[in-house]
Amino acid sequence: MDDISDKGLSLRERKRQRTRARLIDAGYRLFTERGYDETTVADIAAAADIGTRTFSAYFETKEQLLFPEADPRVTTALRAIAERSPSETPAQVLLRGLSSASIDEEASSPVAQLRMRLLPHVPAVQARALRLQLEAQRQITAALREAFPRLEAVQAAALVGAFVGGVAAAFYALGESGDADERTQQVRDAVAEIVSP
């Protein structure tokens, strides 16, 4: 599932990446075949041909397998804030970041699709998603306040909350229906309506 680039990495780091990828692949396969609740950490470790202690060196819990990488939308939003132009408003900066993000590419990965199917039914996955969303909001809010010192804390938090929540809710509402580009544009349009002045 994960494409591992070995360029410039030590042998140890390449082995770590391969083990991590095996765990993610094993978890995805078992969650799909058996169900999330029926799959244990020991099952995943055995399927990846490692011990449960080694599993714990890579992931604290099995739900982390469903959120293996940093959210590219957060990275893109932070980059957009850092590269803002003097004439842009905070909302315009966030929308520009959203426009340059490859939203649907991440959302259409097999792990993301499985995550979307499990979210409505599995409290542990819901809790993990919520924790990551709150952390994303905190990071983006802090960066926005630093970039726009006149922006009050409550204003920044409300704007970022509307932005992050809008993106997440739009994707959940859309699910897998429609063309990928069309879904992405629908999300961008919906979020623009929410956060534009």
Residue, then its C-alpha position, 0 to 999 in steps of 0.5 A: m500500500d505505502d510506496i516507500s522511497d529508499k533514497g537517502l535513508s540509512l539501512r535501519e530507517r529503510k527497515r523501519q519504513r518497511t516494517r511500518a508499511r507491513l503493519i499498515d498493510a496487515g491491519y488494512r487487510l485484516f480490518t477488511e476481512r474480519g472487521y475492526d473489532e474482531t481484529t486484535v493487535a496480536d493478529i496484526a503483528a502476527a500477519a506482519d510477521i513481528g511481535t506485539r512489542t515491535f507493533s508497540a514501537y510503531f503504533e500505540t493502538k490499532e486505530q493509528l493504523l488508519f491514520p498513518e500519515a500527517d494530514p496533507r491538508v494541514t501541511t498545505a494550510l500551514r504552507a499557505i499561511a507562511e507564503r501569504s501575500p500582504s493583501e490576503t485576508p485570513a479566510q483567503v489564505l486558508l481557501r488558497g491552501l485548500s485550493s492547492a491541496s490534493i484533497d481527493e488523492e488522500a481521501s481516495s486511498p484504500v486506507a482512507q476509504l476504510r477509515m471513512r467506512l469505519l468512522p460512523h460505527v467505531p468509537a475508537v476510530q471516531a476518537r482518534a479522528l477527533r483528536l487529530q482534527l483538534e490538533a490540526q485546528r490548534q496548529i493552524t490557529a496558532a500559525l494564523r494568529e502569528a501571521f495575522p497579529r490583529l486577529e483575536a484568539v476567538q476569531a482565529a479559532a472560529l475561522v479555523g474551526a469552520f474551515v477544518g470542520g467544513v472540510a471534514a463534514a463535506f467529505y463525510a457527506l459526499g462519501e464515495s459518490g461522484d467523480a473525484d474532481e467533482r467531489t473536490q470542487q464541491v468541498r472547496d465551494a462548500v467551505a468557501e461559502i462557510v468561511s468567506p466574509 
